[in-house]
Amino acid sequence: MAKQRRLNKGQLRRIKSNQEKRIQRAELEIEVEDAALDASESGIVVSRFGQQAIICTDTEAALRCHIRRAVDSLVCGDEVIWRRFKQRSEDVAGVIEAVQPRRSLLSRPDYYDGVKPVAANVDQILIVSSVLPAFSSQIIDRYLVACEDIGVTPVIILNKADLLTELDSEQRQEIDHALTVYRDIGYQVLEVSAKQPDSLHALQQLLNSHVSIVVGQSGVGKSSLVNALLPDIDADVGAISDNSGLGQHTTTVATRYVVPTGGVLIDSPGIREFALWHLEPERVAWCYIDFRPYLGQCKFRDCKHQDDPGCALHEALEAGDLHSLRLYNFHKIIESMAIKKPSRATTRGKKT
């Protein structure tokens, strides 16, 4: 397994500075005497807001708790140890004191905060793309790399499939080709529409007995899908911007919902771009599962899989054993990882 890329000194300073500022802005930790707390209990984080979190237990759906300063990382889906106030005041039920070991952790790199955890203990990631805003196999491939990196099963969801008829033939062919490529590789692909309940049956069955998280760009309809699958929760829904054609941010924090028929569904915030700069290029290549039979077979050990002589990937491509779309997307990801990230000044004031 390739090592993760080390952050340079400037990045480490920015991360440390940002973390210190967050600590300074955080609420003062509430010192609570042991005598004021009941015995330890187990719970699961539903969502987190600053120095507080909403948790659930086997019998209670939503309890607000303070977070001990010693708990340095807490995200939706974490299994926690907490203690209840013997005499409850205000709307806070207790204090979270520890986090259980995680079985999996989905993270994304952030320029200012380093690698940010998104959700814990998921076993299935629903990668949602859509007809509008513009379909992007690039984004899908980035999420597939993230899934393979942490060993979690991905499912590719094309939402707003009812709008396919509104596209011209070239656009429809592009989407059909990309979905066929993913099916050929072995990934499960579903075409659905939040506005057509009959199209959701297969997706509903997939949720049973799984802890799933919905991910994707802003505007692809994640919250609409969650609402359609779980009509009682009323997740926030946004529209496509008339000016930019991009989706508007709706969900602001990852939130955990229980599926009535069994399983759990986590709705995550939409993002403009899912970066992978925290991984080494060799790791990204390994996370392309269709590349694996050919990795290590190139003529040169430092092969970049471009025009290098004796490249096993290009030989497989010429033989029809690899799809050109995947190799193209791989090179785009590697190029994006090498691009210098914008300075704080150029990103200040922009939505993330």
C-alpha positions as CSV (number, residue, x, y, z in Angstrom):
1,M,0.0,0.0,0.0
2,A,1.4,3.4,-1.0
3,K,2.0,5.9,1.8
4,Q,-0.2,9.0,1.9
5,R,1.3,12.2,0.7
6,R,3.0,14.3,3.4
7,L,1.8,17.8,3.9
8,N,4.4,20.6,3.5
9,K,5.3,23.0,6.3
10,G,3.0,25.7,5.0
11,Q,0.0,23.4,4.9
12,L,0.8,22.1,8.4
13,R,1.0,25.7,9.7
14,R,-2.4,26.6,8.1
15,I,-4.0,23.5,9.5
16,K,-2.7,24.0,13.0
17,S,-3.6,27.7,12.9
18,N,-7.2,26.9,11.8
19,Q,-7.6,24.2,14.4
20,E,-6.4,26.6,17.1
21,K,-8.9,29.3,16.0
22,R,-11.7,26.8,16.1
23,I,-10.7,25.8,19.6
24,Q,-10.7,29.5,20.6
25,R,-14.2,30.0,19.1
26,A,-15.5,26.8,20.7
27,E,-17.7,27.0,23.7
28,L,-15.9,26.6,27.0
29,E,-15.8,23.0,28.1
30,I,-18.3,22.3,30.8
31,E,-16.6,20.8,33.8
32,V,-19.0,18.3,35.3
33,E,-18.4,16.5,38.5
34,D,-18.8,12.7,38.3
35,A,-21.4,12.9,41.0
36,A,-23.6,14.9,38.6
37,L,-23.5,12.1,35.9
38,D,-25.1,8.7,35.6
39,A,-23.3,5.6,34.5
40,S,-21.8,5.3,31.0
41,E,-24.2,4.5,28.1
42,S,-23.7,3.7,24.4
43,G,-25.0,6.0,21.6
44,I,-24.5,6.9,18.0
45,V,-23.9,10.4,16.6
46,V,-26.8,11.6,14.4
47,S,-25.1,14.9,13.6
48,R,-22.6,17.3,15.0
49,F,-22.8,21.1,15.6
50,G,-19.6,22.7,16.9
51,Q,-19.0,21.5,20.5
52,Q,-22.4,19.7,20.7
53,A,-23.8,16.7,19.0
54,I,-27.1,15.0,18.5
55,I,-27.0,11.3,19.4
56,C,-29.5,8.5,19.5
57,T,-29.8,5.3,21.6
58,D,-31.8,2.1,21.1
59,T,-34.8,3.8,22.6
60,E,-34.3,7.5,22.1
61,A,-34.1,9.2,18.7
62,A,-32.5,12.6,19.5
63,L,-30.5,13.7,22.5
64,R,-28.3,16.8,22.5
65,C,-25.0,16.4,24.3
66,H,-21.8,18.4,25.1
67,I,-18.5,17.0,23.7
68,R,-15.5,16.6,26.0
69,R,-12.5,18.5,24.9
70,A,-10.5,15.3,25.0
71,V,-12.6,13.9,22.1
72,D,-10.6,15.3,19.2
73,S,-12.6,13.8,16.4
74,L,-16.4,13.2,16.2
75,V,-18.6,12.8,13.1
76,C,-21.9,11.5,12.1
77,G,-22.1,7.7,12.6
78,D,-19.6,7.5,15.4
79,E,-20.4,5.1,18.1
80,V,-19.8,6.9,21.4
81,I,-19.7,6.4,25.2
82,W,-21.7,9.1,27.0
83,R,-23.1,9.9,30.4
84,R,-26.5,11.4,31.2
85,F,-27.0,14.3,33.6
86,K,-28.8,13.1,36.7
87,Q,-30.6,16.5,36.9
88,R,-31.2,17.6,33.3
89,S,-31.2,21.3,32.7
90,E,-32.0,23.2,29.5
91,D,-32.0,21.0,26.5
92,V,-28.7,19.1,27.0
93,A,-29.0,15.5,28.0
94,G,-25.5,14.7,28.9
95,V,-21.8,14.6,27.9
96,I,-20.0,12.5,25.2
97,E,-16.8,11.2,26.8
98,A,-15.3,8.8,24.3
99,V,-15.5,7.4,20.7
100,Q,-15.4,3.7,19.9
101,P,-13.0,2.4,17.3
102,R,-14.3,3.0,13.8
103,R,-14.9,0.3,11.2
104,S,-14.6,2.7,8.4
105,L,-14.2,6.5,7.9
106,L,-15.1,8.6,4.8
107,S,-13.0,11.7,4.6
108,R,-12.3,14.5,2.2
109,P,-9.2,16.8,2.0
110,D,-9.8,20.4,2.8
111,Y,-7.2,23.1,1.9
112,Y,-7.4,24.8,5.3
113,D,-8.2,21.9,7.6
114,G,-6.3,19.0,6.1
115,V,-8.2,15.7,5.7
116,K,-11.7,16.2,7.2
117,P,-13.8,13.2,8.3
118,V,-17.3,13.2,6.9
119,A,-19.0,10.1,8.4
120,A,-18.0,6.9,10.2
121,N,-18.9,3.2,10.2
122,V,-20.5,3.3,6.7
123,D,-20.5,0.1,4.6
124,Q,-22.1,1.4,1.4
125,I,-21.6,4.7,-0.4
126,L,-24.2,5.9,-2.8
127,I,-22.5,8.1,-5.4
128,V,-25.2,10.3,-6.8
129,S,-24.8,12.0,-10.2
130,S,-27.6,13.5,-12.3
131,V,-28.6,14.7,-15.7
132,L,-28.6,18.2,-14.4
133,P,-26.3,19.8,-13.4
134,A,-24.1,18.3,-16.2
135,F,-23.3,14.7,-15.7
136,S,-19.6,14.1,-14.7
137,S,-17.8,10.8,-14.9
138,Q,-14.8,12.7,-13.4
139,I,-16.7,13.2,-10.1
140,I,-17.9,9.6,-10.1
141,D,-14.3,8.3,-10.6
142,R,-13.1,10.5,-7.7
143,Y,-15.6,9.0,-5.3
144,L,-14.9,5.5,-6.6
145,V,-11.2,6.0,-5.7
146,A,-12.3,7.2,-2.2
147,C,-14.5,4.1,-1.8
148,E,-11.7,1.7,-2.9
149,D,-9.2,3.5,-0.7
150,I,-11.3,2.8,2.5
151,G,-12.7,-0.5,1.4
152,V,-16.4,0.5,1.3
153,T,-18.9,-0.7,-1.4
154,P,-19.9,1.9,-3.9
155,V,-23.2,2.1,-5.8
156,I,-23.5,4.6,-8.7
157,I,-26.9,6.4,-8.8
158,L,-28.0,8.4,-11.8
159,N,-30.7,10.7,-10.5
160,K,-33.2,12.8,-12.5
161,A,-33.2,10.0,-15.1
162,D,-36.6,11.3,-16.2
163,L,-34.8,14.3,-17.8
164,L,-32.8,12.1,-20.2
165,T,-35.4,12.7,-22.9
166,E,-34.7,16.4,-22.7
167,L,-31.1,16.0,-23.7
168,D,-29.8,15.9,-27.3
169,S,-28.6,12.6,-28.7
170,E,-24.9,13.3,-28.1
171,Q,-25.4,14.0,-24.4
172,R,-27.6,10.9,-23.9
173,Q,-24.9,8.8,-25.7
174,E,-22.2,10.2,-23.4
175,I,-24.1,9.3,-20.3
176,D,-25.1,5.9,-21.6
177,H,-21.5,5.1,-22.5
178,A,-20.2,6.1,-19.1
179,L,-22.8,4.0,-17.3
180,T,-22.1,1.0,-19.5
181,V,-18.4,1.4,-18.7
182,Y,-19.1,1.2,-15.0
183,R,-21.4,-1.8,-15.4
184,D,-18.7,-3.6,-17.5
185,I,-16.1,-3.0,-14.7
186,G,-18.5,-4.6,-12.2
187,Y,-20.0,-1.6,-10.4
188,Q,-23.7,-1.5,-9.6
189,V,-25.5,1.3,-11.4
190,L,-29.1,2.5,-10.8
191,E,-31.1,5.0,-12.8
192,V,-33.7,6.7,-10.7
193,S,-35.8,9.8,-10.3
194,A,-36.9,11.3,-7.0
195,K,-40.1,12.3,-8.8
196,Q,-40.9,8.8,-9.9
197,P,-41.5,6.5,-6.9
198,D,-41.6,3.3,-9.0
199,S,-37.9,3.9,-10.0
200,L,-36.8,3.8,-6.4
201,H,-37.7,0.2,-5.5
202,A,-34.2,-1.3,-6.2
203,L,-32.6,1.5,-4.3
204,Q,-34.9,1.0,-1.3
205,Q,-34.0,-2.6,-1.2
206,L,-30.3,-1.7,-1.3
207,L,-30.7,0.3,1.9
208,N,-31.9,-2.7,4.0
209,S,-29.4,-3.9,6.5
210,H,-26.7,-1.4,5.4
211,V,-25.3,1.8,6.7
212,S,-25.3,3.9,3.6
213,I,-24.2,7.5,2.9
214,V,-25.4,9.6,0.0
215,V,-22.6,11.7,-1.6
216,G,-22.2,13.9,-4.7
217,Q,-22.0,17.4,-6.1
218,S,-24.4,20.1,-4.9
219,G,-27.6,20.1,-6.9
220,V,-27.6,16.5,-8.0
221,G,-30.7,15.9,-5.9
222,K,-29.3,14.0,-2.9
223,S,-31.7,15.6,-0.4
224,S,-34.6,15.0,-2.8
225,L,-33.7,11.4,-3.0
226,V,-33.5,11.1,0.8
227,N,-36.9,12.8,1.1
228,A,-38.4,10.4,-1.5
229,L,-36.9,7.4,0.3
230,L,-37.8,8.7,3.8
231,P,-40.7,11.0,3.3
232,D,-41.1,11.8,7.0
233,I,-37.7,13.5,7.5
234,D,-38.1,16.6,5.3
235,A,-34.5,17.2,4.3
236,D,-33.7,20.6,2.8
237,V,-33.9,20.8,-0.9
238,G,-32.3,23.4,-3.2
239,A,-32.5,24.2,-6.9
240,I,-30.1,24.7,-9.7
241,S,-28.7,28.2,-10.0
242,D,-30.0,30.1,-13.1
243,N,-26.7,32.0,-13.4
244,S,-24.1,29.3,-13.0
245,G,-26.1,26.1,-13.7
246,L,-24.6,24.7,-10.6
247,G,-26.4,23.2,-7.6
248,Q,-27.0,25.2,-4.5
249,H,-25.9,23.9,-1.1
250,T,-28.7,22.5,1.0
251,T,-27.6,19.9,3.6
252,T,-25.0,21.7,5.8
253,V,-24.0,18.8,8.0
254,A,-24.0,15.0,7.6
255,T,-27.1,13.7,9.3
256,R,-28.1,10.1,10.1
257,Y,-31.6,8.7,9.5
258,V,-33.0,5.3,10.3
259,V,-34.6,3.4,7.5
260,P,-38.0,2.0,8.6
261,T,-37.4,-1.3,6.8
262,G,-34.0,-1.7,8.3
263,G,-30.7,0.0,7.7
264,V,-29.4,3.6,8.1
265,L,-29.1,6.4,5.5
266,I,-26.7,9.4,6.0
267,D,-27.3,12.5,4.0
268,S,-24.1,14.5,3.4
269,P,-23.4,18.1,2.4
270,G,-22.9,18.7,-1.3
271,I,-19.6,19.9,-2.6
272,R,-18.4,21.6,-5.7
273,E,-15.4,19.3,-6.1
274,F,-14.1,16.2,-4.4
275,A,-10.3,16.4,-4.2
276,L,-7.8,13.5,-3.8
277,W,-4.6,15.4,-3.2
278,H,-4.0,13.5,0.1
279,L,-3.3,10.3,-1.8
280,E,-0.2,9.3,-3.7
281,P,-0.6,8.8,-7.5
282,E,0.3,5.1,-7.1
283,R,-2.6,4.7,-4.6
284,V,-5.0,6.4,-7.0
285,A,-4.0,4.0,-9.7
286,W,-4.5,1.0,-7.4
287,C,-8.0,2.3,-6.5
288,Y,-8.9,2.0,-10.2
289,I,-9.9,-1.7,-9.9
290,D,-9.8,-2.3,-13.6
291,F,-6.1,-1.2,-13.6
292,R,-5.0,-3.7,-11.0
293,P,-4.2,-6.7,-13.3
294,Y,-1.7,-4.5,-15.2
295,L,-0.1,-2.5,-12.4
296,G,3.6,-3.5,-11.9
297,Q,3.8,-4.9,-15.5
298,C,5.0,-1.7,-17.2
299,K,8.5,-1.7,-18.7
300,F,9.6,1.1,-16.3
301,R,8.9,1.2,-12.6
302,D,8.2,5.0,-12.7
303,C,5.8,4.7,-15.6
304,K,3.3,7.6,-15.7
305,H,0.9,5.7,-17.9
306,Q,1.1,8.5,-20.5
307,D,3.2,7.9,-23.6
308,D,5.8,5.8,-21.7
309,P,7.2,2.9,-23.8
310,G,6.1,-0.5,-22.6
311,C,3.1,0.9,-20.5
312,A,0.9,-2.1,-19.6
313,L,-2.2,0.1,-19.3
314,H,-1.8,1.5,-22.8
315,E,-1.2,-2.0,-24.1
316,A,-4.4,-3.2,-22.4
317,L,-6.2,-0.2,-23.8
318,E,-5.1,-1.0,-27.4
319,A,-6.1,-4.6,-26.8
320,G,-9.6,-3.5,-25.8
321,D,-9.2,-4.6,-22.2
322,L,-9.4,-1.2,-20.7
323,H,-11.9,1.7,-21.3
324,S,-10.3,4.9,-22.6
325,L,-12.7,7.0,-20.4
326,R,-11.2,5.5,-17.3
327,L,-7.6,6.2,-18.3
328,Y,-8.6,9.7,-19.4
329,N,-10.2,10.4,-16.0
330,F,-7.2,8.9,-14.2
331,H,-4.9,11.3,-15.9
332,K,-7.2,14.2,-15.1
333,I,-7.2,13.3,-11.4
334,I,-3.4,13.1,-11.4
335,E,-3.1,16.5,-13.1
336,S,-5.5,18.1,-10.6
337,M,-3.4,16.7,-7.7
338,A,-0.3,18.4,-9.1
339,I,-2.0,21.8,-9.5
340,K,-1.0,24.4,-6.9
341,K,-3.9,25.1,-4.6
342,P,-5.3,28.6,-4.4
343,S,-4.1,31.0,-1.7
344,R,-6.2,32.0,1.3
345,A,-6.7,35.4,-0.3
346,T,-8.1,34.1,-3.5
347,T,-10.5,31.8,-1.8
348,R,-11.7,34.1,1.0
349,G,-15.4,34.8,0.7
350,K,-16.2,31.9,-1.6
351,K,-18.6,29.1,-0.7
352,T,-17.0,25.7,-0.1
